[in-house]
Amino acid sequence: MNGNRFGRLFQVTTFGESHGEAMGCTVSGCPAGLELSAEDIQADLDRRKPGQSMITTSRGEPDAVSIKSGTQDGYTTGTPIGLVIQNKDARSGKYEPFITAPRPSHGDFTYSAKFGTRNWGGGGRSSARETVNWVAAGAIAKKLLEREGIELKAHVNQIDDIEAPEVSFADILEHSEENDVRCAHPETAERMQERIAEYQEEGDSIGGSIYFEAQGVPVGLGAPRFDSLSARLGQAMMAVPAATAFEFGLGREAREWTGKERNDDWEFDDEGNPTPVENDHGGIQGGISSGEPIYGEVTLHAPTSIPKSQQTADWETGERKEEQVIGRHDPVLPPRGVPVVEAMLALTLVDFMLLSGRINPDRVDDQPGEYDTDYHPSNPRNE
């Protein structure tokens, strides 16, 4: 089965099924000398884990990460980093009705048709639980980006037809984690939560979108044509489970703008460098980063696992059936999707930082040949 690896130099290869023994990933290409602990990764995993609030699944997973390789004395060694997250609260029995009768709009039928078999408990490999691996790897990417002065954040900007007004990056940093919806506009967050509760009471679900932004990204990331920053970012975001649309800059709104309106005029900054007056291009021009903030949006459809009865077709019996998905599922995806989107943004940017030489692929201190470093282990016999 291909398609389990993301990245060129900073590569993430994932494994695990929703109700399997464990989830995990291998991160290859992380330079040596990065200070890294399980706690650094756990902080983002706690933002993604289930059971956080009344608007998330009640599945009781601690999502505790364990670093199995790639570090020594709290620093990365430049070798593959192995991460494992154990599954603790799997209940596969509730999925037995759908072994040969696929749930509507899930991956049940397509996985069986492609491979002739599948892990059916909790959706197996097609489950969004797999994104726990992405968030773990993304936490490492974020630490590398922070060293380079790159900061990124996302928040929920729309649920159903309730859309938050435009907010500043500072507001997103300050307010997005203050409410269960992860919307940086508190008043809109309250309305969103009320709307989500209405769908929950009806046994249904609803979709929404996530706005993301990265600041401090240098000029020149991206390789035309098929490895452009926008193309790779689109691949990353459209890999997010339930993603149905990705846009950056003006996005879909660009269809309503004239060329004169959209074109960013140039001026000189305080250091005498050309800089665009506006940033309607979302930080990417010609597929390459312009040095301006990169921003965009990902749309997620409503969760497909809902309590309402739905029609399915059992290929083993030849009967049409009415079945109800009995399980623990999110009524809306964007609140827990925020750290997932951040992770994919971070993984894309750190890969391009390595590819462009902005980050030394061997070591973060950029001192090739230097062996007596602050992060090299000491011989206890010399003490």
N, C-alpha and C positions, 0 to 999 in steps of 0.2 A: 504494500500500500504506500504510494508516494504521497506527496503533499503534506508531509509532517515537519518540514523544515522551512524556516524563514530567515532571510538575510544572506548577504554575500560574505562579508568578513566577520561580522558579529552574527553568528549563526545560532539559532535556537531550534533544537529538535525535541519534539514532545512525545510523550506516551501516556497511556492510561485510558480507562473507560469510566463512565459515570458511577457504576456500581462495582467496579473492579477493586482490587486490593489497594491500589494507590495510583495517584497521578504523579507526573514528574517530567523533568526535561533536562537536557544537557545544553549548556551555554558554552559554545566554542568561540574563541576570538576575543575574549576579554583580556586586556593587557594586564601584566603583572603589576603589583604595587598598589592596587586599589584596596583601601581598607573596607572590609566587608564582613558582616555578621548576619546570623539568621534574623536578628531583630530588625536589621535594615530592610530585609525582604518582608518580614511579617507585618510591618506597618501597612503596606499596601494590600497584602492579602486580607487583613482584617477589614479593609474597606470593601472588598469584593465578596467576602464570605456570606453564606446564607444565614437567615435568622436574626438579622440586624434590627428589623422593625416589623410592624404589622403589614407593610407593603412588600415584603420579601418572603420567599419560601421559608417554611419552618424547619427545613432539613437541618439537623444539628451537627454541622461540620466545623470543628475547630480550625481546620486548614492550617495546621502547624507545619512549617517548613523545616526540613533537615538538610543541611549542606553535607553532601557525601564526598565531594572531591573538589580540587581546584583552589583550595586555600591552605595557608600555613601561618599559624600564629596570628590569625585575624586579617591576613592580606591575601589577595589573589596571587597565584603563582604563574599565570599565563597559560595554564593547562585547562582542559575542559572542566567546567563547574557542573557537578551533578546535584540536582535538587529533587527531593521527594516530599510529597504531601500525601499522607495516608487518608483513605476514605474510612470514616468511622460510623456513618449512619445510613447505610444503603438498605433499601427494602424492595428487593426485586419482585417479590410476589405480586405486587399490584400491577405489574406490567405483563403478566402472563396472558391476559386476553388479547394482547396485541402481537404475540409472537408470529402468527400467520395472518393477522388482520391489522394492517398498518393504521396507525393513528393519522388523522387528516393533517396534511401539510407538514409532517415531520420527515425525517430521513429514513424512516422504517422501510418503506418499499424500495427506495432508490438504493440503499445500502444492500438489501437482500438481492436486488436485481443485479447489482454490480459484482458482488462477491459470492453470491450463492449461499451466504450465511451472514450472521451478524451477532454481536453481543447485544441482546435486547433489553437488559436490565437498565432502566433509567435512560434509555436511548443510546447507551454504550458510547462509542467514539463520537457520535453526532451530537451528543449533549453539550450544552454551553458550559457544563462543569469543566470541560477541557481548558477553558480560558484561565483557570487558576494557574496553569503553567505559564501563560503569557504574562500575567501580572507579576509572577515571581521573577521571570527573566527581565521584564520591564523595569523592575525596581533596581536591578543592577545597572541597566542602561541609564536610568535617571541619575544614579550616583556619578557615572562617568560624565554625563552632560553637565551636571552641576559644577564639576571641576572646571568646565570650559565656559562657565557663565551663562549656560542655557537653562531657562526655567520654563516649565510647561504646566498647564492645568486645563481641566475640562469641567463643564457643569451641564445640567439638564436645562435646556432652553425651551423645550416644548413637550407637553403631554396632551394628547388629543388635540383640540383646537385652542388650548390655553397656551399662549406664547409669552415668554418673558421679554420685557423690553431689553434693549442693548445695555449691557453692563461693562464696566471697565475690567481689565485684567486684575487690577488690585482688588476689586469687588469679588471676583471669582476666587482669588486666593483667600480672601477673608471670610466669605459667607457661604461658599458652596458646601462646606461640611457641617454647617450649623443646623441642617434639617434633613429629614429622612429622604426627601426627594432629590437632594443634592442640587438644588437650584440656587443660584447666587442672588436671586431677587426674592427676599423673604415673603413679600405679599403674594407674589405669583406662586411661590412654593406652597402656601396654604391652600390656594385654590386648586392647585394640581393634586394635592393630597386628598382633598374632598372629592375630586372627580375620580381618582383611583379607587377610593372607598366605594363609590357608587357602582363601579364595574365589579368590584369584588362581591358586593352584596347580590348582584345579578348573576354571579357565577361566570363572569366573562372577564376579558382582559382588554388592554388598550395599548397603543403604540406611542412613540414620541421621538425626540431627537436630542443629540448631545453636541454642544458646541465645544471646540477645542482651540487652544492657542499656545504658541511657543514663542518666547522672546529671547533675544540674544543669539539667534541663529546667524552665523556668518554668511557673507556673500560666497556663492560659488558651489553650493552643494547640489548635486544632480548631474547626470550624464545623458545628454540627448542621444537618441530619441527615446528608445524603449526603456532606458533606465533613468528617465527624468524623475525629479523629486515628486512631482504631482502624480506620475504614473505609479511609482512605488508606494506612495502614500495612499493612493486609491486602492491598490492591491491589499495593503495592510488593513484599511478600514472596512473594505468589503468582505474581508475574511471574518470579521466580527459576526458571531451568530445573530441572525435576525436582521442584519443590515440589508436595506433595500436601496439606499442612495448615499452617495458621498459627494460633497462639494467643498470647494475652497474659494476664498475671496468672495466675489459676488454670487458665485454658484449659479443656481437657476435664475436668479434675478438678472443675470447678465443678458438674457435673451430680450429684455425690455430696455436695455441701455444702448444708446448710439455709440459709435466708436469714439467720438469726441468726448462724450460724457464719461466713458469708462477709462480712456487713456490717462495714465498718470503723468502729469507734467513733471519736469525735472528742475531741481534747484541745487544749490550747494549747501552742505551742512557746515557746522562750525569749524571743521577741519579742512574744508575746501574740497570735499568729495561729492560727486553727484549723488543726489538722493531724491526719491520720488516725493512729490508734494502730498499725495494721498497714498492709500494702500489698498485700492480696490482689487488689486491682483492677488491679495492674500499672501504676500511674501514670496511669490514664485513668478518669475518672468522667463518665458522661453524654456520652461521646465527646470530652471535653476533658481536657487534661493537668491533673493535680492538684498538680503540684510535687514529687511523689514520683518515685523512679526508675522509668523505663519499662522493662519487661522482658517477654520472651516467647520463643517457640520456633518454628522452621521445620523441617518434616519434608521430607526429600529421598528420593525412591525410589532404588532401585539403578540404576546406569547401564545404559542399554538396549543399548549397544554392547558385546557380549561375544564371546569367541572361539568359544563353543560353536555348533555348527550349529543353524540354525533354519529353519522353513518359511516360504516366501513365495510370492506368486502374481504371475507376470509377465503384465501385461495386454497386452503386445505379442505374445507367443507363445501366450497362453492356457494356459500350463502352470504347475503347481505345482512349485516348486523347493526344494531344500535348499541353503542358502547359508551361508557363514561370513563374519562381519565381520572382515576382515583390516585391522588398523589399529592406531593407538596411542591407547588410551583409558584413562581412570581406572577402577580397580576399585571406587572409592567416591568420592562427591562432596563430602561435608561438609568435609574438610580444606581444599580449595581454595575451597569455598563460603563460608568464614568472611569473607574480605574482601568478597565479593559482598553478603552479608547486611549487613555493616557499611555498605557503600556505600548500599544502599537505605534503611537506617535514617537515615543522614546526609542523604540527598537529601530524604527526607520531612520531617525536622525542620527543615532549613534553609529549605525552602519555607514552612512554617508560621511560622517566625521572621520571614520577610520579609512574609508576608501579615498578620501580627498587628502589624507595625510595630516589633517588637523589634530588627530590623536595618533600618537605612536602606537602601532599595532602590537608591539612587543612589551612595552612598559609605560606606565603613566608618567614617570619622572623624565622621560625623553633623554636618558643618559646611556646610550648604547655602549656596551663594554664595561660599564661600571658595575662591579660585583659587591663591593663593600657598602651596602645601602642600609638605610634606617629600617627597612622592612625585611632584610635578610635575617633568617633565624641565627641566633648565637649558639655557640658551642657551650653547653653547661659546664664542661670541664675547664673552660677558660675563666670561669667566674671565681 
